[in-house]
Amino acid sequence: MDQAVYKAANRARVALTHGEKTFVVMRDDKLIHHSNERGFKPILDMMDSDPAKLEGSIVGDRIVGRSAAYLFIFSKVKAVFALSISDEAVDLLEKHNILATWQETVPYIVERDLTSRYKLDIYIEDVDDPAKATEMIREYLEKNPRE
């Protein structure tokens, strides 16, 4: 990982752990966007309002599973930092040449109530196309707005 990306990923880590942010976007070692909202709202809002800011950026997110990884791939980010990332998200990001760093890896993301594997990740489990996965994620979230 080149030094600039490493520094930006470290700043994203600090913003997530000490700045109480849930989602950050870094460019040229500067924080250019942040959110305190949970779930997919921060990334989807940015994809809709200012997708150019995402392309080539370094993003930091608290939890990254298969679904979030596909949104980052579709948005053409350069690198991802996660406090917690699933093994399948790591594999997906690597497959699409997106650098990933993390604080911890987990086999998979679980539902907020900790009862089962995250349903949205299961819903897109057999999808290989980032555009199709993004479309399916949006459909799912439209039908399940509390996610």
C-alpha positions in Angstrom: 0.0 0.0 0.0 1.5 3.4 -0.9 2.2 5.9 1.9 -0.5 8.4 0.9 -3.2 5.7 1.0 -1.9 4.3 4.3 -1.9 7.8 5.8 -5.5 8.5 4.6 -6.6 5.1 5.9 -5.1 5.9 9.2 -6.9 9.2 9.3 -10.1 7.4 8.5 -9.5 5.0 11.4 -9.0 7.9 13.8 -12.2 9.7 12.5 -14.2 6.4 13.0 -12.8 5.5 16.4 -12.3 8.9 18.1 -14.4 11.3 16.0 -17.6 9.3 16.4 -18.2 9.2 12.7 -19.8 6.2 10.9 -18.6 6.9 7.4 -15.8 9.1 6.1 -14.4 9.9 2.6 -10.8 11.0 2.3 -9.0 12.5 -0.7 -5.4 13.9 -0.8 -5.1 13.1 2.9 -8.1 15.4 3.7 -11.4 14.5 5.1 -13.9 15.7 2.4 -17.1 14.1 3.7 -18.4 12.4 6.8 -21.6 11.2 8.3 -22.9 10.0 11.7 -25.8 8.1 10.2 -26.0 4.3 10.4 -26.4 1.7 7.7 -26.2 2.4 3.9 -27.7 5.8 4.0 -24.4 7.7 4.0 -22.9 5.9 1.0 -26.2 5.8 -1.0 -26.8 9.5 -0.4 -23.3 10.3 -1.7 -23.7 8.0 -4.7 -26.8 9.9 -5.6 -25.7 13.5 -4.8 -22.0 13.5 -5.6 -20.6 10.3 -7.1 -17.5 12.0 -8.4 -16.3 12.6 -4.8 -16.3 8.8 -4.3 -14.4 7.8 -7.4 -10.7 7.4 -6.5 -11.3 8.2 -2.8 -10.4 6.4 0.3 -13.5 5.6 2.4 -13.8 4.6 6.0 -16.8 2.7 7.3 -17.5 1.0 10.7 -18.8 -2.3 9.2 -18.1 -3.6 5.7 -19.8 -6.7 4.4 -20.5 -8.0 1.0 -23.2 -5.4 0.3 -21.1 -2.4 1.3 -18.1 -3.8 -0.6 -20.2 -3.9 -3.8 -21.3 -0.3 -3.3 -17.7 0.7 -2.9 -16.7 -1.3 -6.0 -19.5 0.2 -8.0 -18.5 3.7 -6.8 -14.9 3.1 -7.9 -13.2 4.0 -4.6 -9.5 3.5 -4.4 -9.3 2.0 -0.9 -11.5 1.0 2.0 -10.7 1.1 5.7 -13.1 -0.7 8.0 -13.3 -1.2 11.8 -14.8 -4.6 11.1 -14.9 -6.3 7.7 -16.1 -9.7 6.5 -13.8 -12.2 4.8 -16.0 -12.1 1.7 -15.8 -8.3 1.6 -12.0 -8.5 1.7 -12.0 -11.1 -1.1 -14.4 -9.0 -3.3 -12.4 -5.8 -2.8 -9.2 -7.5 -3.7 -10.8 -9.1 -6.7 -11.7 -5.7 -7.9 -8.2 -4.2 -7.1 -9.4 -2.0 -4.3 -7.0 -1.8 -1.4 -8.5 -2.8 2.0 -7.3 -2.3 5.5 -9.2 -3.1 8.7 -9.1 -3.3 12.4 -10.7 -6.8 12.5 -12.0 -9.4 10.2 -15.1 -11.6 10.8 -16.3 -14.5 8.8 -19.5 -12.6 7.9 -21.7 -9.7 9.1 -24.6 -10.4 11.4 -27.9 -8.8 11.9 -28.1 -6.0 14.5 -29.9 -8.3 16.9 -27.0 -10.8 16.5 -29.4 -13.7 15.6 -28.3 -14.5 12.1 -26.1 -13.6 9.1 -27.0 -10.2 7.6 -30.0 -10.8 5.2 -28.9 -8.3 2.6 -25.5 -10.0 2.1 -27.4 -13.3 1.7 -29.8 -11.7 -0.8 -26.9 -10.8 -3.1 -24.8 -13.8 -2.4 -24.8 -15.2 -5.9 -24.3 -11.9 -7.7 -21.0 -11.2 -9.4 -21.7 -7.9 -11.1 -21.3 -4.7 -9.1 -24.0 -2.8 -11.0 -26.5 -5.7 -10.5 -25.6 -5.9 -6.9 -26.1 -2.2 -6.4 -29.5 -2.4 -8.1 -30.5 -5.3 -5.9 -29.3 -3.5 -2.7 -31.4 -0.5 -3.6 -34.4 -2.7 -4.2 -34.0 -4.5 -1.0 -33.6 -1.3 1.0 -36.6 0.2 -0.6 -38.7 -2.8 0.6 -36.9 -2.9 4.0 -36.3 0.8 4.9 -35.2 0.0 8.5 -32.0 -1.6 7.3 
